[in-house]
Amino acid sequence: MYLAVAPHDVKDTTHKRALLLYSAGEEVADILETLPDQGEAKDYDKGVTALNAYFHPKVNKTYEVYIFRNATSEVHTVKATSQKVKNKQCYRCGENYRHKGRPCPALSEV
């Protein structure tokens, strides 16, 4: 026998929390039991808040400071940008982008 219950149909917070823990699995229920400020069985919102805080990724402040201090800005010059355009290849024929002032030879081949 299969019984489908939508969480928004459940009004009782005790039933809602039990449904959440049943759906999430036994491991999540064990984690919730070990968390401080998990609330009682009738405190659905406290349980959800405690689980969200537990599963939210932690920030490694030392690593973030390291990344920030080693970040460098790239200096772009007009010459470097024009060099990139000159080296760009045509997507139709594969030759250099500008075709030296003439139209793309792939346009006439249809």
C-alpha positions in Angstrom: 0.0 0.0 0.0 1.3 3.4 -0.9 0.2 6.6 0.7 1.1 10.0 -0.8 0.9 13.0 1.4 1.8 16.5 0.3 3.7 18.5 3.0 1.6 21.6 2.4 -1.6 19.6 3.3 -0.2 18.8 6.8 -1.2 21.4 9.4 0.1 19.7 12.6 3.7 20.7 13.1 4.5 17.5 14.9 3.3 15.5 11.9 5.1 17.9 9.5 8.4 17.4 11.3 8.0 13.6 11.4 7.2 13.6 7.7 10.3 15.7 7.0 12.6 13.4 9.0 11.0 10.3 7.4 11.5 11.7 3.9 15.1 12.8 4.6 16.1 9.5 6.1 17.5 7.9 9.2 20.9 9.6 9.0 19.3 13.1 8.9 17.1 12.2 11.9 20.3 11.1 13.8 22.0 14.3 12.9 19.1 16.4 14.1 19.1 14.6 17.5 22.7 15.6 18.1 22.2 19.3 17.2 21.8 21.9 19.9 18.6 24.1 19.7 16.7 21.5 17.7 13.5 22.1 19.6 11.0 19.6 20.7 9.0 17.2 18.4 6.4 19.9 17.9 8.9 22.6 16.8 9.0 22.1 13.1 10.6 25.5 12.4 13.4 25.1 14.9 14.2 21.7 13.4 14.4 23.1 9.9 16.5 26.0 11.1 18.9 23.7 12.9 19.3 21.4 9.9 19.8 24.3 7.5 22.5 25.7 9.7 24.2 22.3 9.9 24.1 21.6 6.2 25.0 25.2 5.1 28.6 25.2 3.8 31.1 26.6 6.1 33.5 29.4 4.9 37.2 28.8 5.5 38.2 32.4 6.4 42.0 31.7 6.2 41.7 30.3 2.7 39.4 33.2 1.6 42.0 35.8 2.9 44.7 33.9 1.0 42.7 34.0 -2.3 41.9 37.7 -1.8 45.5 38.7 -1.1 46.9 36.7 -4.1 44.3 38.1 -6.5 45.8 40.3 -9.2 44.0 42.4 -11.8 44.8 41.8 -15.4 46.2 44.7 -17.3 44.7 45.0 -20.8 46.3 47.2 -23.4 45.0 48.3 -26.8 47.9 46.4 -28.5 47.2 43.2 -26.7 43.5 43.4 -27.5 44.1 44.1 -31.2 46.5 41.2 -31.3 43.8 38.9 -30.0 41.5 40.1 -32.8 44.2 39.5 -35.4 44.8 36.0 -34.2 41.1 35.2 -34.1 39.9 32.6 -36.7 36.8 32.8 -38.9 34.1 30.4 -37.8 33.1 29.7 -41.4 36.4 28.8 -43.0 39.1 28.7 -40.3 41.3 31.4 -41.8 42.4 34.5 -39.9 39.5 36.7 -38.9 39.8 39.7 -41.1 40.6 37.9 -44.4 42.9 40.8 -45.3 40.2 43.0 -46.6 38.4 40.5 -48.8 35.1 38.7 -48.1 35.1 35.2 -46.5 35.7 32.6 -49.2 33.2 30.3 -47.4 30.4 32.7 -48.2 30.5 32.0 -51.9 30.5 28.2 -51.3 26.9 27.3 -50.5 
